[in-house]
């Protein structure tokens, strides 16, 4: 389908996003580092390998159970660095603030950022502030960039999934996406929906003891688990077979998805990661995950196959269906 205007779906992490990146941005910006399309780029400096990433946050509503746009901005960038096995060190913060935003609300956002940075043991080292006219920014947008150091012996990349590897998810799926949806649409489910927004670098640090048995790490944010698995399969030229009976969901998230006819595999997560690991190390990795606050619900959900670029789900009744990337935008302004 030919599209000559930007649509909301271009920002959703699905098929339209991939087309925009491939057909426009890589056309002009493409280079070996960028073309890998990892959560963070890794680059060699004269004496150190570092990871470098950037992201922008436009979530609405700005405050939600489990966090706010400020906490999300810090955790999201820290997590992107951690997905390359990096030790996050420094962040930059850029604020685009709409005229009329309450100073009290801004202070709440900044305080949450400071608390999240302290928890993640990173420093906010530089920043910038711009103020735009009323109606131009929906309150506040935040951009963060981050750098961290990487052990040169590690090679954690979406290109590394191998047939026989186990696929692990670090916890329940879809918590952030369903929380934002319920708030935005004024839905009352009589359920305690709460975002999973959290910094994952401490948990990832625990896993790095397994060295190169950790093949891939990816946090399934926009586009959810479905997009992340397909991206990994494409980068690794491999397939995935996921067991539906193993997928972990909070009961209230699963019930809400069934009520609304949504696939939770397409919902955003902000405090979970997918780990693709050597089968021989999977049980020991799970044991480490279960000993951490952010990994206590981790489970093996499937394995890597040789079915090239094919992500499939074995259903409860034993049939198989393809897990595809969403074509449009399930829920805009999710992060």
Residue, then its C-alpha position, 0 to 999 in steps of 0.5 A: x500500500x502506497x502512503x504519501x502522508x505520515x499516519x499515526x501507525x507510523x509511530x506504533x512499532x509495527x509494520x508501518x514503522x518498519x516501512x518508514x525506517x527502511x524506506x526513508x530513514x535508512x535510505x539516507x542515514x544508513x550505515x553498518x551501525x544504524x542498519x542493525x536496528x538494535x535497541x542501542x548502538x554499540x560503538x568502539x572508542x579508542x579505549x572502550x566499547x560503549x552503548x548509545x541510545x536515544x528515545x522520545x516520550x509522548x505518553x498520554x495520560x502523563x500520570x498513570x498507576x505505576x509511574x508517569x512520563x518522567x519515570x518512563x523516560x528514564x527507565x526506557x532509556x536505561x532499559x535500551x542500554x541494558x538490552x545490549x548488556x551495557x552498564x548504563x552511566x549517563x543520560x541527557x534529558x530534553x524537555x519540550x514544555x507547553x506554555x501553561x503546564x503547572x509547575x507543581x506537575x512539572x516538579x512531580x515529573x522531574x522528581x520521578x525522573x530523579x528517583x528512577x535515575x537514583x534507582x538505576x544508578x545513572x546520572x543525568x549529565x546534561x539537558x535542554x528545555x524548550x517552551x512552546x505555545x499553548x496547544x503545541x505539545x500536549x503538556x510536555x514531551x521528553x527526550x532522553x539519550x543514554x550512554x553506557x559501557x559494554x564488556x568487549x567479551x560480550x556479544x548480545x544482539x538480535x542477530x544471535x538467536x540460534x535454533x534450539x535456544x530457549x525464549x524467556x520472558x521476564x514477567x507478565x505481558x501487557x501490563x503497561x499497555x492495558x493500564x494506559x488504555x483503561x485510563x485513556x478510554x475511561x474504562x472501569x474493569x474493577x481490577x488493579x491495573x498497574x504499569x510495569x514501568x521499571x529499570x531493568x539494568x540491575x536484573x540484566x547485570x545479574x544475568x551477565x554472569x552467564x556471558x555469551x550464553x545470553x544471545x539476545x535481550x529485547x524489551x518489548x515496548x511499542x508493538x509488544x512481544x509480537x513485534x519484538x519476536x518478529x524483529x529478532x527472527x528477522x535479524x537472526x534469520x531464524x524462527x520461533x515457536x511459542x507455547x500459548x499455555x506458557x505465556x504469563x498474564x496477570x488475570x486482570x490484563x487477560x480478562x480485559x483483553x478478552x473483553x475488548x478483543x485485543x491480543x495482549x502480545x501486541x500490548x506495550x511493556x515497560x518493565x519486561x524483557x525477552x531473553x533468548x539464551x542457550x538451552x543448556x543455561x536456561x534453567x540456571x538463568x530462570x533461577x537467577x531471574x526468580x530471585x529478583x523483584x523484576x524477574x520473579x514471574x519469568x518463564x520459558x515461553x518457547x524456542x528458536x527454530x530453523x523456520x526462517x523468519x516465521x514466528x508461530x504460536x502453539x495454541x491451547x488446543x494444539x493448533x498453530x497460528x502465525x504471530x505477525x506484526x500489527x499493521x497499524x497502531x493498536x494504541x498511540x502515544x503509549x510511551 
